[in-house]
Amino acid sequence: MSPTGGSSPKSPLNVSPRLIAGVVIAALAIWFVLINTSKARIHFWLVWAEAPMWFVLAATFAAGVVTSMLLARRKK
């Protein structure tokens, strides 16, 4: 307890602008994926594939996240 009789003062949240931006971008990407439900035709060098648009967008987003993590790890 603090000297004033109340509970200990709450510490302010230490949230960086970078974290906030990352959460906002991830939320927008997830929303964008969920509203795109049509089929997409994808050309891989020699073959064509058809998949739901949400899957294509989610896979592209995941590839971007993995690439970002690999490049960030490399700089350290």
PyMOL commands that set and color helices and strands:
alter all, ss='L'
color gray80, all
select helices_A, chain A and resi 17-35+53-75
alter helices_A, ss='H'
color red, helices_A
select strands_A, chain A and resi 39-44+47-52
alter strands_A, ss='S'
color yellow, strands_A
deselect
rebuild
show_as cartoon
